[in-house]
């Protein structure tokens, strides 16, 4: 009977030790998995924030480039209009002088 009790006691102790070890392993596994998920979510969020910053930079660059192009086109158009105005004034002055010369000749 003493041997049977000792055997049952040892067996029960082994089962308790096994259950304890298994529970500890499961807790460790769940903890590691949770930590990995948190790390993955953190990394993904950081990547999204980085992508947002990059997109904002691209939008800023496109806006600045567009503004520069519009300013350049405006300046070029103003220069062309000024050039055409000056040329037209010169042609009118030349025609006026020529007409005055012809009238004087007649």
C-alpha positions as CSV (number, residue, x, y, z in Angstrom):
1,X,0.0,0.0,0.0
2,X,2.8,2.4,0.8
3,X,4.4,1.6,-2.5
4,X,1.1,2.2,-4.3
5,X,0.6,5.5,-2.4
6,X,4.2,6.5,-3.3
7,X,3.6,5.7,-6.9
8,X,0.4,7.6,-7.1
9,X,2.0,10.5,-5.3
10,X,4.9,10.5,-7.8
11,X,2.6,10.2,-10.7
12,X,0.4,13.0,-9.5
13,X,3.4,15.2,-8.9
14,X,4.6,14.5,-12.5
15,X,1.2,15.3,-13.9
16,X,1.1,18.6,-12.0
17,X,4.6,19.4,-13.1
18,X,3.7,18.6,-16.7
19,X,0.5,20.7,-16.5
20,X,2.5,23.6,-14.9
21,X,5.1,23.4,-17.6
22,X,2.5,23.2,-20.4
23,X,0.6,26.2,-19.0
24,X,3.8,28.2,-18.7
25,X,4.7,27.4,-22.3
26,X,1.3,28.4,-23.5
27,X,1.5,31.7,-21.6
28,X,5.0,32.3,-23.0
29,X,3.7,31.5,-26.5
30,X,0.7,33.8,-26.2
31,X,2.9,36.6,-24.8
32,X,5.4,36.2,-27.6
33,X,2.6,36.1,-30.2
34,X,1.0,39.2,-28.7
35,X,4.3,41.0,-28.6
36,X,4.9,40.1,-32.3
37,X,1.4,41.3,-33.3
38,X,2.0,44.6,-31.4
39,X,5.4,45.0,-33.1
40,X,3.9,44.3,-36.5
41,X,1.0,46.8,-36.0
42,X,3.5,49.4,-34.7
43,X,5.7,48.8,-37.8
44,X,2.8,48.9,-40.1
45,X,1.5,52.1,-38.5
46,X,4.9,53.7,-38.8
47,X,5.1,52.7,-42.4
48,X,1.7,54.3,-43.1
49,X,2.7,57.5,-41.3
50,X,6.0,57.5,-43.4
51,X,4.0,57.0,-46.6
52,X,1.6,59.8,-45.6
53,X,4.6,62.1,-45.1
54,X,6.0,61.1,-48.5
55,X,2.7,61.8,-50.1
56,X,2.5,65.2,-48.5
57,X,6.0,65.9,-49.8
58,X,5.0,64.9,-53.3
59,X,1.8,67.0,-53.2
60,X,3.9,70.0,-51.9
61,X,6.4,69.5,-54.7
62,X,3.7,69.2,-57.3
63,X,2.0,72.3,-56.0
64,X,5.3,74.3,-55.9
65,X,6.2,73.1,-59.5
66,X,2.7,74.0,-60.8
67,X,2.9,77.5,-59.2
68,X,6.3,78.0,-60.7
69,X,5.1,76.9,-64.2
70,X,2.0,79.2,-63.9
71,X,4.3,82.1,-62.8
72,X,6.7,81.4,-65.7
73,X,3.8,81.2,-68.2
74,X,2.4,84.4,-66.8
75,X,5.7,86.2,-67.1
76,X,6.3,84.8,-70.6
77,X,2.9,85.9,-71.7
78,X,3.4,89.4,-70.3
79,X,6.7,89.7,-72.1
80,X,5.2,88.6,-75.4
81,X,2.3,91.1,-75.0
82,X,4.8,93.8,-74.2
83,X,6.9,92.9,-77.2
84,X,3.9,92.8,-79.5
85,X,2.8,96.2,-78.2
86,X,6.2,97.8,-78.7
87,X,6.4,96.3,-82.2
88,X,2.9,97.5,-83.1
89,X,3.8,101.0,-81.8
90,X,6.9,101.0,-83.9
91,X,5.0,100.0,-87.1
92,X,2.4,102.7,-86.5
93,X,5.2,105.3,-85.9
94,X,6.9,104.1,-89.1
95,X,3.6,104.3,-91.1
96,X,2.9,107.7,-89.7
97,X,6.3,109.0,-90.6
98,X,6.1,107.5,-94.1
99,X,2.6,109.0,-94.7
100,X,3.9,112.4,-93.5
101,X,6.8,112.2,-95.9
102,X,4.5,111.3,-98.8
103,X,2.2,114.2,-98.0
104,X,5.2,116.5,-97.8
105,X,6.4,115.2,-101.1
106,X,3.0,115.8,-102.7
